[in-house]
Amino acid sequence: MTAVGRAHLKTGLALMLGVTRTDRLIRLMSGTRRLPLVVGYHRVVDDGRQRRASIIAPMLVSRRMFERQLDWIGRRFRFVALDELGAQLESGDPFETPTAAITFDDGYRDMYEHAYPVLKRKGIPAAVFVVTDWIDRASALYHDRLYLLLTRDWPASCEVLVDLGVMTAEQALAARGPNEPFVALRHLLTSLSQEGLARVTAALEAKLAVDTGRLEGLKPLSWAMLAEMQRGGITVGSHTRTHALLTRESPSRMLEETAGARRALEERLGTPIDHFAYPDGAFDAETVETVARAGYRFAYTTCHHRDRRHPLLTIPRCVLWENSCLDPAGRFSAAVASCVTSGIFHFASGCRHRHGVAPRPASLLVLR
């Protein structure tokens, strides 16, 4: 099904559910009504059209759409800070009114430049989960750099991926659509450790040069920006040291990524760090136990699966981006927004993550 076809289907389904009030029944069945709405964002930019070539699409929202989504949420929910939300979840007291919290992942500088001023003007509390080793650095995060390489010359990238053994020749022949670089990126991120990803990136860089102009806008926050936002009411949380997908890493690496990031933030900011967000929302039983050992009180995912032993370390989030609440004509749709934020589309399609104990790559022998 084409993207336009999927958009028509989503809008039609959303309108039908709203008119028949079936959306309320599904929320009751899924249990999402008992939970607050935690919204996740990544990048907020001035004009999304100018930056689409260098930004992974589901990570992008324009400042105009960001405000539109905040206004829609604000008419239906009471905004709270993560500390207040966590305390109420910890107490077990029900949320008497619809409650929402706004969060950001990674720590891109445009959060400070574009999102933070909007949040201050509207008086909305928010949180940012930062990749600690990336703060104040000049280089892009590895998944952004990898995406720039894949989209620079997709046929040449295919050859490299086939030579490394991470893509078959048959897959390369079939990979002809405009969305294929993103599909390949998702496959690499969810199947390789960071060591493996580094080898893929090095091989691509040996054949292709990163367009330095496209690196503009992929800069991180500085420690000074982070401290300023914290003083302005922004909650700071951890997103690991290097954005490692924990389900692909060894136990010792997982602990260093989680406990090491928390330690770095507490030393630099002088405040307890209680909140953690799983990179890519990916977790399994072992990663949740590691996050608990690292001392976090609350952790956030990107799905509605909960760990029964650690429900406060598997709090669901809804990730929003530029096109997430649009109808087929490209207009903001309240009906679609209602289904997206209540988890109905997720409830219907199921979770793309596997939450059992994942096999960890033993070595780089997964690459030839």
Residue pairs with C-beta under 8 A, 6 or more apart in sequence:
1 9
4 328
7 326
7 327
7 328
8 328
10 336
10 339
10 345
11 327
11 328
11 333
11 335
11 336
13 339
14 23
14 333
14 335
14 336
14 338
14 339
14 344
15 335
16 22
17 23
17 26
17 335
17 339
17 344
18 335
18 338
23 338
23 339
23 342
23 344
26 342
26 344
26 347
27 33
27 342
27 343
27 344
29 347
30 304
30 343
30 344
30 347
31 304
32 304
32 316
32 342
32 343
32 347
33 342
34 94
34 95
35 95
35 315
35 316
36 80
36 85
36 88
36 89
36 95
36 98
36 99
36 100
36 101
37 73
37 77
37 98
37 99
37 100
37 101
37 318
37 341
38 85
38 100
38 101
38 103
38 300
38 315
38 316
38 317
38 318
39 69
39 73
39 100
39 101
39 102
39 103
39 317
39 318
39 319
39 320
39 341
40 103
40 104
40 105
40 277
40 300
40 302
40 317
40 318
40 319
40 320
41 61
41 66
41 102
41 103
41 104
41 105
41 111
41 115
41 319
41 320
41 321
42 59
42 60
42 61
42 104
42 105
42 106
42 108
42 319
42 321
43 51
43 55
43 59
43 60
43 61
43 108
43 110
43 111
44 61
44 62
44 63
44 66
44 110
44 111
44 114
44 115
44 118
45 51
45 55
45 60
45 61
45 62
45 63
45 110
45 114
45 217
46 62
46 63
46 114
47 62
48 55
48 60
48 61
48 62
48 65
48 322
51 60
51 217
52 60
53 151
53 214
54 144
54 148
54 214
54 215
54 216
54 217
54 218
55 217
56 143
56 144
56 147
56 182
56 185
57 182
57 321
57 322
57 323
58 319
58 321
59 321
60 321
60 322
61 69
61 320
61 321
61 322
62 322
63 114
63 115
63 118
65 322
65 332
66 114
66 115
66 118
67 118
68 332
69 320
69 325
69 332
69 337
70 102
70 118
70 122
70 124
72 325
72 332
72 334
72 337
73 79
73 100
73 341
74 122
74 124
76 98
77 97
77 98
77 99
77 100
78 97
78 98
78 99
78 100
79 100
79 101
79 102
79 124
79 125
80 99
80 100
80 101
80 125
81 101
81 125
81 126
81 127
81 233
81 235
82 101
82 103
82 125
82 127
82 235
82 237
82 275
82 298
83 235
83 274
85 99
85 101
86 274
86 275
86 297
86 298
86 312
88 95
88 99
89 298
89 312
89 315
90 297
90 312
101 125
101 126
101 127
102 119
102 124
102 125
102 126
102 127
103 126
103 127
103 128
103 129
103 237
103 277
103 300
103 317
104 111
104 115
104 126
104 127
104 128
104 129
105 128
105 129
105 239
105 277
105 279
106 129
106 130
106 131
106 134
106 141
106 220
106 239
106 243
107 128
107 129
107 130
107 131
107 134
107 135
107 220
107 221
107 226
107 239
108 218
108 219
108 220
108 221
109 219
109 220
109 221
109 222
109 225
110 217
111 128
111 221
112 221
112 225
112 228
112 229
115 126
116 229
116 232
116 234
119 125
119 126
119 234
120 232
125 233
125 234
125 235
126 234
126 235
127 234
127 235
127 236
127 237
127 275
128 221
128 226
128 229
128 234
128 235
128 236
128 237
129 237
129 238
129 239
129 275
129 276
129 277
129 300
130 220
130 221
130 226
130 236
130 237
130 238
130 239
130 265
131 141
131 220
131 239
131 240
131 241
131 242
131 243
131 261
132 238
132 239
132 240
132 241
132 260
132 261
132 264
132 265
133 241
133 242
133 261
133 264
134 141
134 220
134 242
134 243
135 220
135 221
135 222
135 223
135 226
136 220
136 221
136 222
136 223
137 220
138 219
139 145
140 148
140 215
140 218
140 219
141 218
141 220
141 243
142 194
142 197
142 198
142 201
142 242
142 243
143 185
143 189
143 243
144 218
145 201
145 210
146 185
146 188
146 197
146 200
146 201
146 204
147 181
147 182
147 185
148 210
148 211
148 214
148 215
149 157
149 201
149 204
149 205
149 208
149 210
150 157
150 181
150 184
150 185
150 204
151 181
152 208
152 209
152 210
152 211
153 208
154 175
154 180
154 181
156 207
156 208
157 181
157 184
157 204
157 208
158 167
158 172
158 175
159 172
159 207
160 200
160 203
160 204
160 207
161 167
161 172
161 184
161 200
162 168
162 169
162 172
163 203
163 368
164 199
164 200
164 203
164 367
164 368
165 366
165 367
165 368
166 187
166 188
166 191
166 192
166 200
166 366
166 367
167 175
167 184
167 187
175 183
175 184
177 183
188 197
188 200
189 197
189 245
189 280
190 245
190 248
190 280
190 282
191 248
191 366
192 200
192 248
192 361
192 366
192 367
193 244
193 248
193 249
193 360
193 361
194 242
194 244
194 245
194 248
194 249
195 364
196 361
196 364
196 366
196 367
199 364
199 367
200 367
221 229
223 268
226 236
226 269
227 268
227 269
229 236
230 236
230 269
230 271
235 275
236 265
236 269
236 271
236 273
237 273
237 274
237 275
237 276
237 277
238 258
238 261
238 262
238 265
238 273
238 275
238 276
238 277
238 296
239 261
239 276
239 277
239 279
240 246
240 257
240 258
240 261
240 279
241 256
241 257
241 260
241 261
241 264
242 257
243 279
244 253
244 254
244 257
244 279
245 279
245 280
245 282
246 254
246 257
246 258
246 278
246 279
246 282
246 283
246 287
246 290
247 282
247 283
247 284
247 286
247 287
247 358
248 358
248 360
248 361
249 257
249 360
250 360
251 286
251 290
254 286
254 287
254 290
255 290
255 293
255 294
258 276
258 290
258 291
258 293
258 294
258 296
259 293
259 294
259 295
262 273
262 276
262 294
262 295
262 296
265 273
266 272
266 273
273 296
274 296
274 297
274 298
275 296
275 297
275 298
275 299
275 300
276 291
276 294
276 296
276 298
276 299
276 300
276 313
277 299
277 300
277 317
278 287
278 291
278 299
278 300
278 301
278 302
280 302
281 301
281 302
281 303
281 317
281 319
281 353
282 353
283 291
283 299
283 301
283 307
283 314
283 353
283 355
284 354
284 355
284 356
284 357
284 358
285 307
285 355
285 356
285 357
286 357
286 358
288 299
288 307
288 309
288 310
288 313
288 314
289 310
291 299
291 310
291 313
292 310
292 313
296 313
297 312
298 312
298 313
298 315
299 310
299 312
299 313
299 314
299 315
300 315
300 316
300 317
301 314
301 315
301 316
301 317
302 316
302 317
302 319
302 353
303 316
303 346
303 351
303 352
303 353
304 316
304 343
304 346
304 347
304 351
305 314
305 316
305 351
305 353
305 355
306 314
306 316
307 313
307 314
307 355
316 343
318 340
318 341
318 343
320 340
320 341
324 336
324 340
325 332
325 333
325 336
325 337
325 340
326 332
326 333
326 336
327 333
327 336
338 344
339 345
